[in-house]
Amino acid sequence: RSLGMNTDKAIARIGALLLRAEHTDYPHEAEACITRAQTLATLNSIDLAVARARAGQRGRQVAPLQKTVAIGTARRRGLRTFVDLFLVIARANDVKIDIARNFTEVYVFGYAEDIAVTEALYTRLVTQMVTTCENYLATGDYKHETTTRTSSLDDTGPQTPVSKISARLEFHAAFTARIKARLRDARRDAQAAAATDAARVQAARPAGGNTLVIAGKQLQVQDYYTANSIAKGRRYRGHRSSTPSPRGRAAGDHAGQNAQFNTPTELAGAPAALTGS
């Protein structure tokens, strides 16, 4: 693993892993591919942070930047769930975001390579989330569930079928929760591997150098975000389900665990905004 791997090469390798996951019929292989993709992203980010720190010592500074990413069209139901997915991927890659009031776009703050990886992973994963969800809804499984319709006067109202939109939102929420856990584990393992690697080459890198560099990068991104964010108001808390759908959540969790990528999309560049209702 070379220090400061070229970002384009790193994204190409991540793309190859995701394409492999897309075409495999084996869930465990697909899972391994997405885990390796996030691990590679983390390791490359660490290497580039170290390279930036060294360049900074020689007087060449590279700063974080801001970018707008489209999420979906106005008034599309469930846009929060797409924002939630983008958010968990961004956090796994040291990218901070602000969110438009109508959830149609996000404003990202971070280093260029981290933003590129975030967009790449989001493009693949949101395609999978939408596709597998629609396949699940087409089975009609959620129609076997009921929920209690309540009023301000009575909380024991009649049982009514779970709606399609409720099942969709629950699927998306569970998918995102599973992806969050997997990316967190992959990032943790990658950082541990990088720390072990650094310990082996202390003669070339100062003791604890990686840890300090990562902390320094996160602080620089935070400072840049603080200086440039214009977000005001309440803290974003993500999608909150009003109607439970255990079957929808189970299906979403299963899809997030398998992480098979069913629809090819371009890896590099901005993810396409979602359209439709």
N, C-alpha and C positions, 0 to 999 in steps of 0.2 A: 504494500500500500504506500504509494508515494505521497509526500507532503504536498498539499495544495493541488490535488487532482483538478484538471481542467473541468470547469462547471459543465460545459457542453458534453464532455465525455461521461461525466457522472450521470447527467440526466439521460443520456443515451443508454447507459447500463441499467438505470432504473426502468426506463421504457422497455428494454428487452425483458426484464424480469416480469413486468406487468403484462406484456404480450404473452409470455410463457404461461402466466396464470390464466390469461384469457382463453387459451386454447387447450389447457389440460382438462381431462375428465376426472382428475383425482383431487378431491377437496384438500387433502393434506399437502399436496404439492402446491396448490394455489395459495394456501395459507403460508407456506414457507416462502413463497415468492414475494408476497406483500410484506412479510416480516423482514426479509432480506432487503427489500427496496427501502424501507424506512431505516434500517441499520446502515445501509450504504449512504443514505442522505445524511444521517447523523455524523458518521465518520468523516464524510467529505466536508461537512460544515465545520467540524473541529479542525481538520487540516487547514481549511481556508482561513479560519480564525487565527490559527497559529501563524500562517503565512502573512496575514494582515498585520499582526502584532510585530512581526519582524520587519515588515516593510515600513511600519510606522516609526520604528526605531531609526530607520534610515531616512526618514523624512517624507515617505510617500504614504499619504493617508487615503483610505477608502471609507466612505461614509455610508450609512444606511440611506434608504430612499423610500418614497411613498408611491403607491400605485392604486388605481381603482379597478376592481374586479366585478363584473356583472354577475348577478346571481339568478335573477328571473324577472319576468314582466310584472308590472304593477297589478295588484289585486289577485294574483295567483294564490290560491289557498295553500297554506302549509309552507310558505316561504321560510318561516323561522326554522324549520327542520333542515333546510338546505344550508342556512347560515350556521346552524349548530354543527353540521358536518365540516364545513369549511373551518370553523373555529377550532375544533379539536385537532385538525391537521395542522393548522397554523401554530397552535401552541406546542405541538410536538417538534416544530422546526424553528422555534425562537422568532416567530413572526407575530406582531401585535396587530389587532384590527379594530376599526370603528365600523359601525353598522348604520346604514341609511335608515331613516325613520320608517320607510315603507318596506324595508328588507330586500329591496331590489338589487342592491349592490353593497360591497364592503370596501373599506379603504384600508389598505395593508401597509404596514411599516416594518422594515427590516432590511437585511442585506439582500442584494439581488439574487444570489444563488439560493438562499433560503426561500425567497418568494417564488422563484421558479420551481423548486421542488414542491412547495405547497400547492401551487396551481396544478402541477402535473399529477400529483396524487389525488387532488380533489376532482379533477376532470375524470379520471378513471373511476374513482369510488362513487361519485354522484351518478354516473351512468349506470353502474352496477346497482346502486340503491334503487333507482327509478325502475330499471328493467325487471329486477327480481321482485320488486313490490307489485308491479303491474301483473306479472305472471302469477303471483300469489292471489291477488284480488280476483283474477280470472277464474280461479278454482271455486270461488264462492264459499270458501271455508269459514270466513268471518260471519256469514249469515246464520251460522248455528249458534252464535252468541247473542245474549240479550243484555240490556242495561236498564236500570231503573230511571224512569222519567220523574223528576222531582219538581216541586214548586216551593215557593217561599212559605207556604202554609202546611205542606205535607211532604215529608222525606221518604214516604213509602208508597210512591206512585206506581203505576202499572209498568210491567216489563215491556220493553220495545226492542226491536232488533238493533244491533250495532250498525251504524251507517258505514258506507264505503269510505267516506272521508276520514272517519274516526279510525277505522282499521288501517288506512294508509298512514296516518300520522303516527300511530302506535308502531307500525312497522319501521318507519323512518327513524323514530326515536330509539328503538332497540338496536337497529343497525348501527347507528352512530355511537351508541354506548359501547357496543362490542368493538368497533373500530378504535375508539378512544383507548380502550384497555390494551388492545394489541399494539397500537403505536407507542403507548407509554412503555410497555414491556420491551419493545424493540429498541426504543431510545435508551432505556436504562441499561440494557445489555450492551449496546454499542458504546455507551460512555464508560462502562466498566472495562470493556475490551480496550478502549483507547487509553484508559488509565494504566492498565497492565502493560500495554505497549510502551507507554511513556516511561514506565519504571525500568524497562529493559534498556532504554537508551538515554539514561540520565546524563550521560556524558555529552550528548548532543542537545538535550533540552533541560532547562532548569528543573529542579525537583518541584513537583506540583504544578508545573507549567501549564499543562492542559486544563486543569481545574481553574486556575487563575485566568487563563485566556477565555474560557467559556463564560466565566462570571463577568469578565470585562466586556465581552461581546453583548451579553444580555443587558448589562448596564448601559452600554452605548445605544442599544436599540430603545431601551426605556427612556433614556434622556432625549433621544430624537423624537420619540412618540410624544413625550410630555411637551416638547417645544413646538410640535407641529399639529397635534390633534386639536380639533375644535369641538370635539364631542362634549355635550353637556346633558345634564338630566340624570335619570335613574340608571343604575347599573343593569346591563342586559343579563337576564336570567334564563334565556333560552325558551324553547317550547315547553309548555305545560299542558299535559293531557287533561281534558275535562271528561272524557268518556273512555274507560278502560277497555282494552281488547287483548286479553291474554293470548289468544290465538295469533293475533297480528304481531304482538311483541315476540312470541316464540319464533314465528317465521322470520321476522326481521333479525333477531339474534342469530339464527341459523345462517342467514344470508351473510351477515357480517363476519361470522366465524369462517365461512368457506371462502369469501372474498374472491369469487370467480368473476372475471371481467367479460361481460357478454357482448358489449358493443364497442368496436375499436373507435378510438378518437385520437386526434393529434395530441402527442405528449407535450411538445413545446408550445409556448404561447398561451394566451389567456383562455380559460375554459369558457365554452359557449354558455350563454345565459339560457335558462330554461324558459320555455314558452308554453302556452296552453293553460288549461284550467285545472 
